[in-house]
């Protein structure tokens, strides 16, 4: 281990930078691949009616 990585602040910053790099890489891959669910969404909402309920 090098002397610079022995300081806690540097280790935390290196960890955060590594997480940001991995997130950026995976986000870019996700944007390139696109969504897998290509089914069209219904144009109307589904509503459930509860008949027979007393007010």
Backbone atoms as SQL, in Angstrom:
CREATE TABLE atoms (id INTEGER PRIMARY KEY, chain TEXT, resi INTEGER, resn TEXT, atom TEXT, x REAL, y REAL, z REAL);
INSERT INTO atoms VALUES
  (1, 'A', 1, 'UNK', 'N', 0.848, -1.167, 0.000),
  (2, 'A', 1, 'UNK', 'CA', 0.000, 0.000, 0.000),
  (3, 'A', 1, 'UNK', 'C', 0.900, 1.237, 0.000),
  (4, 'A', 2, 'UNK', 'N', 0.545, 2.184, -0.767),
  (5, 'A', 2, 'UNK', 'CA', 1.371, 3.389, -0.838),
  (6, 'A', 2, 'UNK', 'C', 1.059, 4.323, 0.317),
  (7, 'A', 3, 'UNK', 'N', 1.925, 5.279, 0.520),
  (8, 'A', 3, 'UNK', 'CA', 1.750, 6.223, 1.626),
  (9, 'A', 3, 'UNK', 'C', 0.532, 7.114, 1.425),
  (10, 'A', 4, 'UNK', 'N', 0.226, 7.446, 0.164),
  (11, 'A', 4, 'UNK', 'CA', -0.919, 8.327, -0.092),
  (12, 'A', 4, 'UNK', 'C', -2.239, 7.630, 0.230),
  (13, 'A', 5, 'UNK', 'N', -2.332, 6.320, -0.016),
  (14, 'A', 5, 'UNK', 'CA', -3.579, 5.613, 0.251),
  (15, 'A', 5, 'UNK', 'C', -3.743, 5.228, 1.712),
  (16, 'A', 6, 'UNK', 'N', -2.745, 5.494, 2.542),
  (17, 'A', 6, 'UNK', 'CA', -2.876, 5.175, 3.953),
  (18, 'A', 6, 'UNK', 'C', -3.703, 6.214, 4.699),
  (19, 'A', 7, 'UNK', 'N', -3.910, 7.380, 4.104),
  (20, 'A', 7, 'UNK', 'CA', -4.733, 8.414, 4.731),
  (21, 'A', 7, 'UNK', 'C', -6.204, 8.104, 4.469),
  (22, 'A', 8, 'UNK', 'N', -7.051, 8.158, 5.511),
  (23, 'A', 8, 'UNK', 'CA', -8.464, 7.792, 5.344),
  (24, 'A', 8, 'UNK', 'C', -9.214, 8.661, 4.342),
  (25, 'A', 9, 'UNK', 'N', -8.937, 9.944, 4.306),
  (26, 'A', 9, 'UNK', 'CA', -9.650, 10.828, 3.378),
  (27, 'A', 9, 'UNK', 'C', -9.354, 10.491, 1.932),
  (28, 'A', 10, 'UNK', 'N', -8.119, 10.129, 1.654),
  (29, 'A', 10, 'UNK', 'CA', -7.740, 9.765, 0.288),
  (30, 'A', 10, 'UNK', 'C', -8.384, 8.442, -0.102),
  (31, 'A', 11, 'UNK', 'N', -8.456, 7.511, 0.853),
  (32, 'A', 11, 'UNK', 'CA', -9.075, 6.214, 0.565),
  (33, 'A', 11, 'UNK', 'C', -10.565, 6.375, 0.284),
  (34, 'A', 12, 'UNK', 'N', -11.233, 7.207, 1.053),
  (35, 'A', 12, 'UNK', 'CA', -12.665, 7.440, 0.843),
  (36, 'A', 12, 'UNK', 'C', -12.891, 8.123, -0.505),
  (37, 'A', 13, 'UNK', 'N', -12.061, 9.091, -0.844),
  (38, 'A', 13, 'UNK', 'CA', -12.195, 9.777, -2.126),
  (39, 'A', 13, 'UNK', 'C', -11.920, 8.824, -3.283),
  (40, 'A', 14, 'UNK', 'N', -10.935, 7.944, -3.134),
  (41, 'A', 14, 'UNK', 'CA', -10.650, 6.963, -4.184),
  (42, 'A', 14, 'UNK', 'C', -11.796, 5.982, -4.334),
  (43, 'A', 15, 'UNK', 'N', -12.391, 5.573, -3.232),
  (44, 'A', 15, 'UNK', 'CA', -13.545, 4.672, -3.281),
  (45, 'A', 15, 'UNK', 'C', -14.724, 5.341, -3.972),
  (46, 'A', 16, 'UNK', 'N', -15.007, 6.596, -3.627),
  (47, 'A', 16, 'UNK', 'CA', -16.111, 7.335, -4.254),
  (48, 'A', 16, 'UNK', 'C', -15.858, 7.529, -5.743),
  (49, 'A', 17, 'UNK', 'N', -14.610, 7.814, -6.113),
  (50, 'A', 17, 'UNK', 'CA', -14.289, 7.971, -7.533),
  (51, 'A', 17, 'UNK', 'C', -14.445, 6.653, -8.276),
  (52, 'A', 18, 'UNK', 'N', -14.075, 5.553, -7.639),
  (53, 'A', 18, 'UNK', 'CA', -14.268, 4.236, -8.253),
  (54, 'A', 18, 'UNK', 'C', -15.737, 3.907, -8.442),
  (55, 'A', 19, 'UNK', 'N', -16.549, 4.218, -7.427),
  (56, 'A', 19, 'UNK', 'CA', -17.993, 3.986, -7.557),
  (57, 'A', 19, 'UNK', 'C', -18.590, 4.843, -8.674),
  (58, 'A', 20, 'UNK', 'N', -18.175, 6.086, -8.772),
  (59, 'A', 20, 'UNK', 'CA', -18.689, 6.972, -9.814),
  (60, 'A', 20, 'UNK', 'C', -18.278, 6.463, -11.193),
  (61, 'A', 21, 'UNK', 'N', -17.057, 5.948, -11.317),
  (62, 'A', 21, 'UNK', 'CA', -16.597, 5.431, -12.601),
  (63, 'A', 21, 'UNK', 'C', -17.388, 4.190, -13.008),
  (64, 'A', 22, 'UNK', 'N', -17.620, 3.284, -12.063),
  (65, 'A', 22, 'UNK', 'CA', -18.398, 2.083, -12.372),
  (66, 'A', 22, 'UNK', 'C', -19.834, 2.450, -12.713),
  (67, 'A', 23, 'UNK', 'N', -20.426, 3.369, -11.950),
  (68, 'A', 23, 'UNK', 'CA', -21.793, 3.798, -12.245),
  (69, 'A', 23, 'UNK', 'C', -21.879, 4.436, -13.627),
  (70, 'A', 24, 'UNK', 'N', -20.924, 5.294, -13.947),
  (71, 'A', 24, 'UNK', 'CA', -20.919, 5.934, -15.263),
  (72, 'A', 24, 'UNK', 'C', -20.777, 4.930, -16.385),
  (73, 'A', 25, 'UNK', 'N', -19.915, 3.936, -16.197),
  (74, 'A', 25, 'UNK', 'CA', -19.741, 2.909, -17.216),
  (75, 'A', 25, 'UNK', 'C', -21.025, 2.114, -17.410),
  (76, 'A', 26, 'UNK', 'N', -21.628, 1.679, -16.320),
  (77, 'A', 26, 'UNK', 'CA', -22.859, 0.894, -16.429),
  (78, 'A', 26, 'UNK', 'C', -24.023, 1.728, -16.951),
  (79, 'A', 27, 'UNK', 'N', -24.068, 2.992, -16.589),
  (80, 'A', 27, 'UNK', 'CA', -25.119, 3.870, -17.112),
  (81, 'A', 27, 'UNK', 'C', -24.970, 4.033, -18.624),
  (82, 'A', 28, 'UNK', 'N', -23.731, 4.204, -19.092),
  (83, 'A', 28, 'UNK', 'CA', -23.485, 4.321, -20.526),
  (84, 'A', 28, 'UNK', 'C', -23.853, 3.060, -21.277),
  (85, 'A', 29, 'UNK', 'N', -23.548, 1.908, -20.697),
  (86, 'A', 29, 'UNK', 'CA', -23.925, 0.646, -21.336),
  (87, 'A', 29, 'UNK', 'C', -25.440, 0.514, -21.381),
  (88, 'A', 30, 'UNK', 'N', -26.099, 0.896, -20.304),
  (89, 'A', 30, 'UNK', 'CA', -27.564, 0.835, -20.265),
  (90, 'A', 30, 'UNK', 'C', -28.203, 1.747, -21.294),
  (91, 'A', 31, 'UNK', 'N', -27.641, 2.924, -21.487),
  (92, 'A', 31, 'UNK', 'CA', -28.172, 3.844, -22.497),
  (93, 'A', 31, 'UNK', 'C', -27.939, 3.306, -23.904),
  (94, 'A', 32, 'UNK', 'N', -26.787, 2.646, -24.129),
  (95, 'A', 32, 'UNK', 'CA', -26.478, 2.104, -25.452),
  (96, 'A', 32, 'UNK', 'C', -27.381, 0.924, -25.785),
  (97, 'A', 33, 'UNK', 'N', -27.670, 0.091, -24.798),
  (98, 'A', 33, 'UNK', 'CA', -28.495, -1.095, -25.034),
  (99, 'A', 33, 'UNK', 'C', -29.953, -0.695, -25.191),
  (100, 'A', 34, 'UNK', 'N', -30.412, 0.224, -24.400),
  (101, 'A', 34, 'UNK', 'CA', -31.797, 0.675, -24.476),
  (102, 'A', 34, 'UNK', 'C', -32.708, -0.192, -23.625),
  (103, 'A', 35, 'UNK', 'N', -33.972, 0.146, -23.594),
  (104, 'A', 35, 'UNK', 'CA', -34.915, -0.624, -22.774),
  (105, 'A', 35, 'UNK', 'C', -35.202, -1.986, -23.401),
  (106, 'A', 36, 'UNK', 'N', -35.383, -2.974, -22.555),
  (107, 'A', 36, 'UNK', 'CA', -35.713, -4.308, -23.048),
  (108, 'A', 36, 'UNK', 'C', -37.208, -4.479, -23.193),
  (109, 'A', 37, 'UNK', 'N', -37.980, -3.737, -22.432),
  (110, 'A', 37, 'UNK', 'CA', -39.435, -3.850, -22.484),
  (111, 'A', 37, 'UNK', 'C', -39.952, -2.937, -23.578),
  (112, 'A', 38, 'UNK', 'N', -40.302, -3.503, -24.713),
  (113, 'A', 38, 'UNK', 'CA', -40.762, -2.690, -25.838),
  (114, 'A', 38, 'UNK', 'C', -42.257, -2.811, -26.058),
  (115, 'A', 39, 'UNK', 'N', -42.985, -3.428, -25.119),
  (116, 'A', 39, 'UNK', 'CA', -44.437, -3.517, -25.264),
  (117, 'A', 39, 'UNK', 'C', -45.037, -2.122, -25.120),
  (118, 'A', 40, 'UNK', 'N', -45.972, -1.770, -25.996),
  (119, 'A', 40, 'UNK', 'CA', -46.588, -0.448, -25.877),
  (120, 'A', 40, 'UNK', 'C', -47.430, -0.362, -24.605),
  (121, 'A', 41, 'UNK', 'N', -47.354, 0.765, -23.968),
  (122, 'A', 41, 'UNK', 'CA', -48.133, 0.992, -22.756),
  (123, 'A', 41, 'UNK', 'C', -49.592, 1.243, -23.140),
  (124, 'A', 42, 'UNK', 'N', -50.516, 0.783, -22.334),
  (125, 'A', 42, 'UNK', 'CA', -51.928, 1.046, -22.641),
  (126, 'A', 42, 'UNK', 'C', -52.226, 2.540, -22.566),
  (127, 'A', 43, 'UNK', 'N', -53.108, 2.993, -23.445),
  (128, 'A', 43, 'UNK', 'CA', -53.408, 4.417, -23.494),
  (129, 'A', 43, 'UNK', 'C', -54.395, 4.844, -22.419),
  (130, 'A', 44, 'UNK', 'N', -55.031, 3.890, -21.780),
  (131, 'A', 44, 'UNK', 'CA', -55.975, 4.237, -20.724),
  (132, 'A', 44, 'UNK', 'C', -55.573, 3.531, -19.441),
  (133, 'A', 45, 'UNK', 'N', -55.924, 4.132, -18.350),
  (134, 'A', 45, 'UNK', 'CA', -55.577, 3.557, -17.052),
  (135, 'A', 45, 'UNK', 'C', -56.541, 2.455, -16.660),
  (136, 'A', 46, 'UNK', 'N', -56.074, 1.587, -15.827),
  (137, 'A', 46, 'UNK', 'CA', -56.917, 0.510, -15.323),
  (138, 'A', 46, 'UNK', 'C', -57.503, 0.948, -13.997),
  (139, 'A', 47, 'UNK', 'N', -58.795, 0.894, -13.908),
  (140, 'A', 47, 'UNK', 'CA', -59.434, 1.265, -12.647),
  (141, 'A', 47, 'UNK', 'C', -60.287, 0.113, -12.168),
  (142, 'A', 48, 'UNK', 'N', -60.228, -0.136, -10.896),
  (143, 'A', 48, 'UNK', 'CA', -61.033, -1.192, -10.301),
  (144, 'A', 48, 'UNK', 'C', -62.226, -0.557, -9.641),
  (145, 'A', 49, 'UNK', 'N', -63.403, -1.082, -9.947),
  (146, 'A', 49, 'UNK', 'CA', -64.609, -0.593, -9.284),
  (147, 'A', 49, 'UNK', 'C', -65.039, -1.652, -8.287),
  (148, 'A', 50, 'UNK', 'N', -65.425, -1.217, -7.140),
  (149, 'A', 50, 'UNK', 'CA', -65.876, -2.117, -6.098),
  (150, 'A', 50, 'UNK', 'C', -67.389, -1.998, -5.996),
  (151, 'A', 51, 'UNK', 'N', -68.054, -2.931, -6.651),
  (152, 'A', 51, 'UNK', 'CA', -69.521, -2.902, -6.630),
  (153, 'A', 51, 'UNK', 'C', -70.016, -3.637, -5.413),
  (154, 'A', 52, 'UNK', 'N', -71.127, -3.224, -4.921),
  (155, 'A', 52, 'UNK', 'CA', -71.755, -3.879, -3.788),
  (156, 'A', 52, 'UNK', 'C', -71.249, -3.405, -2.442),
  (157, 'A', 53, 'UNK', 'N', -70.402, -2.396, -2.444),
  (158, 'A', 53, 'UNK', 'CA', -69.926, -1.873, -1.172),
  (159, 'A', 53, 'UNK', 'C', -70.964, -0.898, -0.623),
  (160, 'A', 54, 'UNK', 'N', -71.175, -0.961, 0.662),
  (161, 'A', 54, 'UNK', 'CA', -72.145, -0.064, 1.273),
  (162, 'A', 54, 'UNK', 'C', -71.476, 1.249, 1.611),
  (163, 'A', 55, 'UNK', 'N', -72.198, 2.359, 1.421),
  (164, 'A', 55, 'UNK', 'CA', -71.627, 3.651, 1.754),
  (165, 'A', 55, 'UNK', 'C', -71.893, 4.010, 3.170);
